[in-house]
């Protein structure tokens, strides 16, 4: 069985994960080839600032470190493959021909291969804008399209040369990784994708798309069944819910727990005569950037889903709706998606709690008669805290009988009308999801990662920084703790 690992991302722990997989396969006496094809691209999802480059930072430095480790373990590292000038000109001509909105970008094809969807996904994430302005970012879109097509062509050349049975690469949704997957698919070659695991020192290998919810759901069940000791896995699972509520970050969520910034006692007291519905928004750009991998969407956007929810609530005589906007960190390139929800505030019975509000999300959850979300994992947490839950989008917990899942507007109205009659779901049914979030992934054997941007091989730091910048980075990290 011949494996070919193709990578474009130099960032930790992703490049280290690729090398880890290569070394593990080699130990199993598999035939392994590795190739870095992320060089000389006009745009990349992961890049180094000009200031750092001036001070000596380099992608190639990091890649060379990794390749030397692989070569010392008798793993073939392919030399860079160049695309001829004629083909490169055709790629540039194709990219510059793009003209249209975000939906057109999502359907923009190169040689009948949809590279546009990966570019759209990357740029939505990069600029944190679910409705990306394609006119404003036209030049960036062109550069990203060129990069994507170059990666696709390089991948094809590699595949034709090596003739692998399996191609391994990073998360398959990005402009810099989706082309690799699409090239392998065009040759009917099996694909494995790797991503971060449940903590810094774990990684996961996916046999299907990383954002394939039914596939992830099956994995959750498998992890739960694999651990036979019910007491152990229950303890681990409950720790997840307590950590989330107490603001303790997990490994896989990249320290994005915002509860510590929220205050106790900020909740508006609940009127006993009113039914309180709390809608927790999901991160708009995260949803939009992965939407192409989702199926059976009843309401294609979160805003449309919310409008239908509000319309359905009119069936209740007295209700109050709280819209808790998903909190966010302070380094975003845009806050458009967070500010769009304020228009729903009517200063009567619909209250919007902004992203930066100190209101504690869990205290708000406690006051609710019904929790509604757009596929968010808060739904799983709400089940554990003995709340009735409805999701307006398919989710990782779809089909598990722990949340109401309306199939259309009529069904939504019926749920709203009758949900008080239904029993609260057994909170233990949320445990397998929590256990998965706390444990998924394989432990690194050859590398050791202390953070998402700090990995070592035999105590040698795997870094794109020179010695001076690396020391500065370590000092900054210590001061920020």
Secondary structure by P-SEA (a helix, b strand, c coil): cbbbbbbcccccaaaaaaaaaaaaaaaaccbbbbbbcccccccccccccaaaaaacccaaaaaaaaaaaaaaabbbbbcbbbbcaaaaaaaaaaaaaccccaaaaaacccccccaaaaaaaaaaaaacccccccccaaaaaaaaaaaaaaaaaaaaaaaaaacccbbbbccccccccaaaaaaaaaabbbbbbbbbcccccbbbbbcccccaaaaaaaaaaaaaaacccaaaaaaaaaaaaaaaaacccccccccccccccccccccccccccbbbbbbbbccaaaaaaacccccccccccaaaaaaaaaaaacccccbbbbbbcccccccccccccccccccccccccbbbbcccccccaaaaaaaccbbbccccaaaaaaaaabbbbbbcccccccccccbbbbccaaaaaaaaaccccccccccccaaaaaaaaaccccccccccccccccccccccccccccaaaaaaaaaaaaaac
